[in-house]
Amino acid sequence: MIMLLFIVFFRVGLFTFGGGYAMIPILEEAVIDTYQWLSHAEFIDIIAISEMTPGVIAVNMATFLGTRASGTIIGGIVATLGVVLPSSIIVYLISHYFKKFKDNIYIQKILTFIRQGVPGIIATAAYTLFKGAIIDYKSVIILLIVTFLIIKKRTNPILLLLGSALAGILIY
């Protein structure tokens, strides 16, 4: 189980471009569909906790998912190492060879196509979160209020998370 966690999270870390939200569809497929380590509701809860916890969402998700899937803190550590190791290696290699390849036409084309694909991956993550979070008309009202406050009023997201949590406690 521990080696499988490392492999799954290493693969996620290696093939995810665009940050923590871009990895949500890949993790969903692995954690829920393929290995059935979690239910969809548990997965959404872990994403919410990872978002609210200080730090990088990808690392938080790996830690929480690895711990939950394995039932041990070792699973969380292994999953976290798995998700961080590929990007650490890639960043090291890029920093080492960047000056040599930065003007290479093929590298520029690859980066252009990666940039174009990332919004689609993030949109898929948003859809995953949306379908798991919207459970009734009350949750739609909370969603609309939070969206309005972010877009129109530029309200601090931390305040909105705390307010949403309080609304959840009072309503549900």
JOVEN-V673577 format. One record per backbone hydrogen bond with DSSP energy under -0.5 kcal/mol. NH is the residue of the N-H (numbers start at 0). CO is the residue of the C=O. If there is no record, write none. Layout:
nh:NH co:CO
nh:NH co:CO
This chain:
nh:4 co:0
nh:5 co:1
nh:6 co:2
nh:7 co:3
nh:8 co:4
nh:9 co:5
nh:10 co:6
nh:11 co:7
nh:12 co:8
nh:13 co:9
nh:14 co:10
nh:15 co:11
nh:16 co:14
nh:21 co:18
nh:22 co:18
nh:22 co:19
nh:23 co:20
nh:26 co:22
nh:27 co:23
nh:28 co:24
nh:29 co:25
nh:30 co:26
nh:31 co:27
nh:32 co:27
nh:33 co:28
nh:34 co:29
nh:36 co:30
nh:37 co:30
nh:42 co:38
nh:43 co:39
nh:44 co:40
nh:45 co:41
nh:46 co:42
nh:47 co:43
nh:48 co:44
nh:49 co:45
nh:50 co:46
nh:51 co:47
nh:52 co:48
nh:59 co:55
nh:60 co:56
nh:61 co:57
nh:62 co:58
nh:63 co:59
nh:64 co:60
nh:65 co:61
nh:66 co:62
nh:67 co:63
nh:68 co:64
nh:69 co:65
nh:70 co:66
nh:75 co:71
nh:76 co:72
nh:77 co:73
nh:78 co:74
nh:79 co:75
nh:80 co:76
nh:81 co:77
nh:82 co:78
nh:83 co:79
nh:84 co:80
nh:85 co:81
nh:86 co:82
nh:87 co:83
nh:88 co:84
nh:89 co:85
nh:90 co:86
nh:91 co:87
nh:92 co:88
nh:93 co:89
nh:94 co:90
nh:95 co:91
nh:96 co:92
nh:97 co:93
nh:100 co:96
nh:101 co:97
nh:103 co:100
nh:107 co:103
nh:108 co:104
nh:109 co:105
nh:110 co:106
nh:111 co:107
nh:112 co:108
nh:113 co:109
nh:114 co:110
nh:115 co:111
nh:116 co:112
nh:117 co:113
nh:118 co:114
nh:120 co:116
nh:121 co:117
nh:122 co:118
nh:123 co:119
nh:124 co:120
nh:125 co:121
nh:126 co:122
nh:127 co:123
nh:128 co:124
nh:129 co:125
nh:130 co:126
nh:131 co:127
nh:132 co:128
nh:133 co:129
nh:134 co:132
nh:139 co:135
nh:140 co:136
nh:141 co:137
nh:142 co:138
nh:143 co:139
nh:144 co:140
nh:145 co:141
nh:146 co:142
nh:147 co:143
nh:148 co:144
nh:149 co:145
nh:150 co:146
nh:151 co:147
nh:152 co:147
nh:153 co:149
nh:154 co:148
nh:159 co:155
nh:160 co:156
nh:161 co:157
nh:162 co:158
nh:163 co:159
nh:164 co:160
nh:165 co:161
nh:166 co:162
nh:167 co:163
nh:168 co:164
nh:169 co:165
nh:170 co:166
nh:171 co:167
